[in-house]
């Protein structure tokens, strides 16, 4: 036993040793997977048929995991629905589910596969991690029995959850997360009673995890970052792109910049569902990303990221998103406005009639301000400044405040807000700001061909989104997405929980 006077030096030495083992950077990977889908059916297939389908997808994922490990990756994220796809009823997905225990059980499925009953998927994922010495993140389905003592127990006597799992380099289960915000149509799964805030420590930083639609809500996304102070968020997703400004790469990059955290986004790839776009996103912008709506191929991405971005000298400062916009009077200029729809959201738009100008557009409590100068305005292209302050969504509604500089699909103003992928007009400069009622604002710029603009814009501490040296490519949109979480309506499907 150490004498008491030696305890403190020993602790200091141990902490120093741990710090020496920790890395300032790590190699991250994400894989965009073209999922092999089952045949749609309302009737459950046999467990062997379900496993055969999942093994086909895991064969592909295993190839990506091996390649990532060979290239030095410490962790790889695979997509939501990446092992069995979608197109399920509650009954037909059941053969694909396994009982996934809480990670406190200290379990390595690769070496002890039958400890919690049949678990061939968990066994194989664990072995992929163990055999390649890499953290593996995957999305599978969890089942939990319940009975009449639980008043919320479904009639079939079980809960079914959309679930993320994480295995460390030894194949041990270190994290399990049940998706809290289900997207419409995910009727095969149950809502967890309470949101889960899941974190785990590694030699290369503190990680958190959530799934797809979760990113748009306070719980668990904001709680995970702000209260748990994670360095990196793992994000399996099956994101259906919505132009002009809710494509996967655009919003996920914007979220990482707005929350000032790393985001490892792995998307499914299915062009018929408009699913594509993944990347490794940082507080400074995308380290790498991929968007492909033309082919049906998967893609592996790797990049070296800061393990502790808050300690980085390039870590962006906190932004007062309304400081500039609320400090000025309304800009002069032509401010005739008209209404236009971005899907179901009715924006207030003002056409940019000249090659340069100052514009203000207001809706509700939000006023959006724009100073701009075009370098080569095309006569057959129309741009607008738009503002939206209200609830977005069909079944589940959440409150947006959006300021956007946006290209219209044609010179017909009634088309403004409809999807557009290409443009010809470049800007010498633009500065976009708004009187946001929230500190949660996400900035992004999207170029022609659905390309991001890393390094070509900045956000000033007073809340202005500005181009640095003009746009190198034609512009589709420059957008500030604000989220007023406190104005969200009650979740209509959680009231009975």
C-alpha positions in Angstrom: 0.0 0.0 0.0 1.3 3.4 -0.9 2.1 5.8 2.0 -0.3 8.8 2.1 2.3 11.3 1.1 2.9 9.3 -2.1 -0.7 9.1 -3.2 -0.9 12.6 -4.8 2.3 12.2 -6.9 1.1 8.7 -7.9 -2.3 10.1 -9.0 -0.5 13.0 -10.9 1.7 10.4 -12.6 -1.3 8.2 -13.6 -3.1 11.2 -15.1 0.0 12.3 -17.0 0.3 8.7 -18.4 -3.3 8.7 -19.5 -2.9 12.1 -21.1 0.2 10.8 -22.9 -1.9 8.0 -24.3 -4.6 10.3 -25.4 -4.4 11.6 -28.9 -4.9 15.2 -30.1 -6.4 13.9 -33.4 -8.0 10.7 -34.6 -8.8 9.2 -38.0 -12.6 8.9 -38.5 -14.6 7.1 -41.2 -18.2 7.0 -42.4 -19.7 4.7 -45.0 -22.6 5.6 -47.2 -24.2 2.3 -47.9 -26.5 1.3 -50.8 -28.7 -1.0 -48.7 -29.9 -4.3 -50.0 -33.6 -4.2 -49.3 -35.9 -7.1 -48.4 -39.0 -7.7 -50.5 -42.0 -5.7 -49.1 -44.3 -7.9 -47.1 -46.8 -7.6 -44.3 -46.1 -11.1 -43.1 -42.9 -11.9 -41.1 -40.2 -14.0 -42.9 -38.4 -16.8 -41.1 -35.5 -15.8 -38.8 -33.1 -17.6 -41.2 -34.4 -15.5 -44.2 -34.1 -12.3 -42.1 -30.5 -13.2 -41.1 -29.6 -14.1 -44.7 -30.7 -10.6 -45.8 -28.8 -8.9 -43.0 -25.7 -10.9 -43.7 -25.7 -9.6 -47.3 -25.6 -6.1 -46.0 -23.0 -6.9 -43.3 -20.8 -8.5 -46.0 -20.7 -5.0 -47.7 -20.2 -3.2 -44.3 -17.4 -5.6 -43.3 -15.6 -4.7 -46.5 -15.8 -1.0 -45.7 -14.8 -1.6 -42.1 -11.7 -3.6 -43.1 -10.7 -0.9 -45.7 -11.2 1.9 -43.1 -9.1 0.0 -40.6 -6.3 -0.6 -43.1 -6.2 3.2 -43.8 -5.8 3.9 -40.1 -9.3 4.7 -39.0 -10.0 4.6 -35.3 -13.8 4.6 -35.7 -16.3 4.0 -38.4 -20.0 5.0 -38.5 -22.4 3.0 -40.7 -25.9 4.3 -41.6 -29.4 4.0 -40.1 -31.3 1.1 -41.6 -28.0 -0.1 -43.0 -28.4 -3.7 -42.1 -32.0 -4.5 -42.9 -33.4 -1.4 -44.8 -37.0 -0.3 -44.3 -40.5 -1.1 -45.8 -41.6 -2.9 -42.6 -44.7 -3.2 -40.5 -44.4 -3.8 -36.8 -45.0 -7.5 -37.4 -42.7 -8.0 -40.4 -39.6 -6.4 -38.8 -39.8 -8.7 -35.7 -37.5 -11.5 -37.2 -34.8 -8.9 -37.7 -34.7 -7.8 -34.1 -32.3 -8.9 -31.3 -32.3 -8.3 -27.5 -29.6 -5.7 -27.0 -28.5 -5.4 -23.3 -27.4 -2.3 -21.5 -23.6 -1.9 -22.0 -23.1 -2.0 -18.2 -23.1 -5.8 -18.6 -19.6 -5.7 -19.9 -20.2 -7.9 -22.9 -18.1 -9.0 -25.9 -20.6 -10.7 -28.3 -17.7 -12.0 -30.4 -16.3 -14.2 -27.6 -19.6 -14.9 -25.8 -22.3 -14.8 -28.4 -25.1 -16.7 -26.6 -24.9 -14.9 -23.2 -28.2 -13.0 -23.8 -29.8 -15.4 -26.2 -29.4 -15.6 -30.0 -27.5 -12.6 -31.2 -25.9 -13.4 -34.6 -25.9 -9.7 -35.8 -24.4 -8.4 -32.6 -21.8 -11.2 -32.7 -20.8 -10.4 -36.2 -20.6 -6.6 -35.6 -18.5 -7.2 -32.4 -16.1 -9.5 -34.4 -15.8 -6.9 -37.1 -14.6 -4.4 -34.5 -12.4 -6.9 -32.6 -10.8 -8.4 -35.7 -10.0 -5.0 -37.2 -9.1 -3.1 -34.0 -11.6 -0.3 -34.7 -14.7 1.1 -33.1 -17.7 0.1 -35.1 -21.0 2.0 -35.0 -24.1 0.4 -36.5 -27.9 0.7 -36.5 -30.0 -2.4 -35.7 -33.3 -3.2 -34.0 -33.8 -4.0 -30.3 -36.7 -5.9 -28.7 -37.7 -5.8 -25.1 -40.6 -7.9 -23.5 -43.2 -6.3 -21.4 -46.5 -7.3 -19.7 -49.8 -6.0 -18.4 -48.1 -4.5 -15.3 -46.7 -1.9 -17.7 -49.7 0.2 -18.8 -47.9 1.3 -22.0 -47.0 -2.2 -23.0 -48.0 -2.8 -26.7 -50.6 -5.5 -27.3 -48.0 -7.9 -28.7 -46.1 -7.8 -25.4 -42.9 -6.2 -26.5 -41.2 -2.9 -27.2 -39.3 -2.5 -30.5 -36.7 0.2 -30.8 -34.6 1.8 -33.6 -31.2 1.3 -32.0 -27.6 2.3 -32.4 -24.8 0.2 -31.0 -21.1 0.9 -30.6 -18.4 -1.7 -30.2 -14.8 -0.9 -29.1 -11.6 -2.3 -30.5 -12.0 -5.4 -28.4 -15.5 -5.9 -29.6 -17.1 -4.9 -26.3 -20.5 -3.2 -26.4 -19.8 0.3 -25.1 -22.9 2.2 -26.1 -26.6 1.5 -26.9 -29.0 4.3 -28.0 -32.7 4.0 -28.7 -33.9 6.6 -31.2 -36.1 9.2 -29.4 -37.6 11.1 -32.3 -39.0 8.7 -34.9 -39.7 10.0 -38.4 -43.2 9.6 -39.8 -43.7 6.1 -41.1 -41.5 4.4 -38.5 -44.6 2.7 -37.1 -42.6 -0.6 -36.7 -40.8 1.0 -33.7 -41.9 2.3 -30.3 -40.9 5.7 -28.8 -38.7 5.3 -25.7 -40.5 6.7 -22.6 -37.6 9.1 -21.9 -34.8 10.6 -24.0 -31.5 8.8 -23.6 -28.3 10.8 -23.4 -25.6 8.3 -24.4 -21.9 9.1 -24.2 -18.7 7.1 -23.9 -15.0 7.9 -23.5 -12.2 6.9 -25.8 -8.4 7.6 -26.0 -9.4 10.1 -28.7 -12.2 12.1 -27.1 -15.6 11.9 -25.6 -18.4 10.7 -28.0 -22.1 11.0 -28.0 -24.7 9.4 -30.3 -28.2 9.9 -31.7 -30.0 9.1 -34.9 -31.3 11.0 -38.0 -34.5 12.9 -37.1 -33.1 13.5 -33.6 -30.8 16.2 -34.9 -33.7 18.6 -35.2 -34.7 18.5 -31.6 -33.5 19.8 -28.2 -33.5 16.3 -26.7 -31.2 14.5 -27.1 -29.1 16.5 -29.6 -28.6 19.9 -27.8 -28.5 18.3 -24.4 -25.8 15.9 -25.5 -23.6 18.7 -26.8 -24.2 21.5 -24.3 -24.7 19.6 -21.1 -22.6 16.5 -21.7 -19.8 18.4 -23.5 -19.0 15.7 -26.0 -16.3 16.3 -28.5 -17.8 14.3 -31.4 -21.3 13.2 -32.3 -21.9 9.9 -34.1 -24.8 10.1 -36.5 -26.3 7.2 -38.3 -29.0 8.5 -40.6 -31.3 7.7 -43.5 -31.7 11.3 -44.7 -34.0 12.1 -47.6 -32.7 15.3 -49.3 -35.0 18.3 -49.6 -33.7 21.0 -51.8 -33.1 24.0 -51.7 -31.7 24.0 -48.2 -32.3 20.7 -46.3 -30.0 18.4 -48.1 -28.0 16.1 -45.8 -24.6 17.6 -46.4 -25.9 21.1 -46.1 -27.8 20.8 -42.9 -25.4 18.4 -41.2 -22.4 20.6 -41.9 -24.4 23.6 -40.7 -25.4 21.8 -37.5 -21.7 20.9 -36.7 -20.7 24.6 -37.2 -23.6 26.0 -35.2 -23.1 23.5 -32.3 -19.3 23.8 -32.6 -18.7 20.0 -32.5 -17.6 17.2 -34.8 -20.4 15.3 -36.5 -19.7 11.9 -38.1 -22.7 11.5 -40.5 -23.2 8.2 -42.3 -26.2 8.1 -44.7 -28.0 5.4 -46.5 -27.8 5.6 -50.3 -31.0 5.2 -52.3 -31.6 7.5 -55.2 -35.3 6.6 -55.5 -35.8 7.9 -52.0 -33.4 10.9 -52.5 -31.1 9.5 -49.9 -27.4 10.5 -50.3 -24.9 12.7 -48.7 -22.6 11.9 -45.8 -19.5 13.5 -44.4 -17.1 14.2 -41.6 -18.1 17.7 -40.4 -16.2 19.9 -37.9 -16.9 23.3 -36.2 -14.8 24.9 -38.9 -16.7 23.2 -41.8 -16.6 19.9 -43.7 -13.4 17.9 -43.5 -14.8 15.7 -46.3 -18.2 14.9 -47.7 -19.9 13.0 -50.5 -23.1 13.7 -52.4 -24.1 11.5 -55.4 -27.7 11.4 -56.8 -26.6 9.7 -60.1 -25.3 6.3 -59.2 -26.3 3.5 -56.8 -22.8 3.0 -55.3 -21.7 3.3 -51.7 -18.8 5.4 -50.6 -16.2 5.3 -47.8 -14.9 8.6 -46.5 -12.0 9.2 -44.1 -10.5 12.3 -42.5 -8.3 13.2 -39.6 -10.2 15.3 -37.0 -9.4 17.1 -33.8 -10.1 14.8 -30.8 -10.8 17.8 -28.6 -12.1 20.6 -30.9 -12.8 23.0 -28.0 -9.0 23.0 -27.3 -8.1 23.8 -30.9 -6.7 27.2 -31.7 -9.1 27.4 -34.6 -12.2 26.6 -32.5 -14.8 29.2 -33.5 -15.9 31.7 -30.9 -19.5 31.9 -29.6 -21.8 34.0 -31.8 -24.4 36.5 -30.9 -26.6 35.7 -33.8 -28.8 38.8 -33.6 -26.3 41.4 -32.6 -25.7 43.0 -36.0 -29.2 42.7 -37.3 -30.8 44.3 -34.3 -28.3 47.2 -34.2 -29.2 48.7 -37.5 -32.2 50.4 -39.0 -34.0 48.9 -41.9 -31.8 48.9 -45.0 -32.9 51.2 -47.9 -33.8 49.6 -51.2 -36.6 48.1 -53.1 -38.5 45.9 -50.6 -41.6 44.8 -52.4 -42.4 41.4 -51.0 -44.4 38.4 -52.1 -45.2 35.0 -50.6 -43.7 31.7 -51.8 -43.7 28.2 -50.6 -40.7 26.0 -49.7 -42.6 22.8 -49.5 -45.4 23.6 -47.0 -43.6 26.6 -45.4 -44.8 30.0 -46.6 -41.8 32.4 -46.9 -41.8 36.1 -47.4 -39.5 36.9 -50.3 -38.1 40.0 -52.0 -36.5 39.8 -55.4 -33.0 41.0 -55.9 -33.6 43.2 -58.9 -30.1 44.6 -59.3 -26.5 43.4 -59.5 -25.9 44.8 -56.0 -28.0 46.1 -53.1 -29.2 46.2 -49.5 -32.4 44.4 -48.7 -34.5 43.7 -45.6 -37.4 41.1 -45.4 -39.4 40.5 -42.3 -41.9 37.8 -41.2 -43.2 37.5 -37.6 -40.4 38.3 -35.2 -37.7 37.8 -37.7 -36.1 40.4 -40.0 -33.5 39.2 -42.5 -30.8 41.6 -43.8 -28.7 41.2 -46.9 -25.9 43.2 -48.5 -24.7 41.7 -51.8 -22.9 42.2 -55.1 -23.1 39.8 -57.9 -20.1 39.3 -60.2 -21.9 38.0 -63.3 -25.7 38.2 -62.9 -27.3 36.0 -65.6 -30.4 37.6 -67.1 -32.4 34.4 -66.9 -31.7 33.8 -63.2 -33.6 35.2 -60.3 -32.5 35.4 -56.7 -34.5 36.3 -53.6 -34.0 37.2 -50.0 -36.4 35.1 -47.9 -37.6 35.0 -44.3 -39.6 32.3 -42.4 -40.7 32.4 -38.8 -43.0 29.6 -37.9 -43.7 25.9 -37.4 -42.3 23.4 -39.9 -43.4 19.8 -40.4 -46.6 17.8 -41.1 -47.3 15.5 -38.2 -44.5 16.6 -35.8 -44.1 20.4 -35.9 -41.1 22.3 -34.8 -40.3 26.0 -34.9 -37.8 27.5 -37.5 -36.5 31.0 -38.1 -34.8 31.0 -41.5 -33.0 33.7 -43.4 -32.0 32.7 -46.9 -30.4 34.1 -50.0 -31.9 31.8 -52.6 -31.9 31.1 -56.3 -35.3 30.5 -57.9 -35.7 27.7 -60.5 -36.9 30.1 -63.2 -37.7 33.8 -63.8 -41.3 33.1 -62.8 -41.4 34.3 -59.2 -44.1 31.7 -58.3 -41.3 29.0 -58.6 -39.2 30.6 -55.9 -38.7 28.1 -53.1 -39.0 25.0 -55.3 -36.0 22.6 -55.6 -33.1 23.8 -57.7 -29.7 22.2 -58.1 -27.8 24.3 -60.7 -27.0 28.0 -61.1 -24.7 30.3 -63.2 -24.5 33.4 -61.1 -21.5 34.1 -58.8 -21.3 36.7 -56.1 -18.4 39.0 -55.4 -19.7 39.4 -51.8 -22.7 38.8 -49.6 -23.5 39.4 -46.0 -26.6 37.8 -44.5 -27.9 38.3 -40.9 -31.2 38.2 -39.0 -32.9 39.2 -35.8 -32.9 35.7 -34.4 -34.7 34.9 -31.2 -32.4 32.0 -30.4 -28.7 31.2 -29.9 -29.2 28.0 -31.9 -28.5 29.1 -35.5 -26.8 26.9 -38.2 -25.0 28.5 -41.1 -24.3 27.0 -44.6 -23.6 27.9 -48.2 -24.6 25.6 -51.1 -23.1 25.9 -54.5 -24.4 24.7 -57.9 -24.4 21.0 -58.3 -25.2 20.6 -54.6 -21.6 21.4 -53.4 -20.5 22.9 -50.1 -18.2 25.9 -49.9 -15.6 25.0 -47.2 -13.4 27.9 -46.3 -15.2 30.4 -48.5 -17.4 32.0 -45.9 -17.2 33.0 -42.3 -19.6 33.9 -39.5 -18.6 37.1 -37.6 -19.2 37.3 -33.8 -22.0 39.7 -34.4 -24.0 37.1 -36.4 -23.2 38.0 -40.0 -22.7 35.1 -42.5 -20.2 36.6 -45.0 -18.4 35.5 -48.1 -14.6 35.8 -47.7 -13.4 36.5 -51.3 -16.5 36.0 -53.4 -18.0 32.7 -54.4 -15.8 30.4 -56.5 -18.9 28.6 -57.9 -22.4 29.7 -58.7 -24.6 30.0 -55.7 -27.8 28.1 -54.9 -28.3 29.4 -51.4 -26.7 31.0 -48.4 -28.9 30.2 -45.3 -29.1 30.7 -41.6 -31.3 28.1 -39.9 -32.5 29.2 -36.4 -34.3 26.7 -34.0 -36.6 28.1 -31.3 -36.9 24.8 -29.4 -39.1 26.5 -26.7 -41.8 27.2 -29.3 -42.1 23.6 -30.5 -45.6 22.1 -30.2 -46.1 19.1 -28.0 -45.2 15.9 -29.7 -48.6 14.5 -30.9 -47.5 10.8 -30.7 -46.0 11.1 -27.2 -49.0 12.4 -25.3 -50.0 8.9 -24.1 -46.5 7.8 -23.0 
